[in-house]
Amino acid sequence: MENFLTMSEMALKIENSRQALAYCDYIATIIQNNLKYEDQKDRSMLTSVGKIQYDLNEYGSLASTKKTMVVEDINGKQYKITVEEV
């Protein structure tokens, strides 16, 4: 119930400040899913597509809407993909 109240308060703050929603989660998920799908379909050049990581502060609360994931290719080279509201 406490989480629901916190979410409700956050929603009211957003509504009151007339901010538009950010779609970082949605965009990051599309990127992650398509990397997995396209790599399996074509050449399998990637060994892993990591989980989407949230930008958290030291207390574990959301610091921003930024999302990141790490992708590794067949040579062991890693890439960090970031989706961040501008």
Contacts in CASP RR format, 6 or more apart in sequence:
PFRMAT RR
TARGET T0000
AUTHOR 0000-0000-0000
METHOD contacts of the structure
MODEL  1
MENFLTMSEMALKIENSRQALAYCDYIATIIQNNLKYEDQKDRSMLTSVG
KIQYDLNEYGSLASTKKTMVVEDINGKQYKITVEEV
14 21 0 8 1.000
22 65 0 8 1.000
22 85 0 8 1.000
24 65 0 8 1.000
24 66 0 8 1.000
24 67 0 8 1.000
24 83 0 8 1.000
24 84 0 8 1.000
24 85 0 8 1.000
25 52 0 8 1.000
25 65 0 8 1.000
25 67 0 8 1.000
27 67 0 8 1.000
27 83 0 8 1.000
28 52 0 8 1.000
28 67 0 8 1.000
28 69 0 8 1.000
28 81 0 8 1.000
28 83 0 8 1.000
29 52 0 8 1.000
31 69 0 8 1.000
31 81 0 8 1.000
31 83 0 8 1.000
32 49 0 8 1.000
32 50 0 8 1.000
32 52 0 8 1.000
32 69 0 8 1.000
35 46 0 8 1.000
35 49 0 8 1.000
35 71 0 8 1.000
36 49 0 8 1.000
39 45 0 8 1.000
39 46 0 8 1.000
39 49 0 8 1.000
44 74 0 8 1.000
45 73 0 8 1.000
45 74 0 8 1.000
46 71 0 8 1.000
46 72 0 8 1.000
46 73 0 8 1.000
46 74 0 8 1.000
47 72 0 8 1.000
47 73 0 8 1.000
47 74 0 8 1.000
47 76 0 8 1.000
48 70 0 8 1.000
48 71 0 8 1.000
48 72 0 8 1.000
49 69 0 8 1.000
49 71 0 8 1.000
50 69 0 8 1.000
50 70 0 8 1.000
50 71 0 8 1.000
51 69 0 8 1.000
52 67 0 8 1.000
52 68 0 8 1.000
52 69 0 8 1.000
53 67 0 8 1.000
53 68 0 8 1.000
53 69 0 8 1.000
54 62 0 8 1.000
54 67 0 8 1.000
55 62 0 8 1.000
55 63 0 8 1.000
55 64 0 8 1.000
55 65 0 8 1.000
55 66 0 8 1.000
55 67 0 8 1.000
55 68 0 8 1.000
56 62 0 8 1.000
56 63 0 8 1.000
57 63 0 8 1.000
64 84 0 8 1.000
64 85 0 8 1.000
65 84 0 8 1.000
65 85 0 8 1.000
66 82 0 8 1.000
66 83 0 8 1.000
66 84 0 8 1.000
66 85 0 8 1.000
67 82 0 8 1.000
67 83 0 8 1.000
67 84 0 8 1.000
68 80 0 8 1.000
68 81 0 8 1.000
68 82 0 8 1.000
68 83 0 8 1.000
69 80 0 8 1.000
69 81 0 8 1.000
70 78 0 8 1.000
70 79 0 8 1.000
70 80 0 8 1.000
70 81 0 8 1.000
71 78 0 8 1.000
71 79 0 8 1.000
71 81 0 8 1.000
72 78 0 8 1.000
72 79 0 8 1.000
73 79 0 8 1.000
END
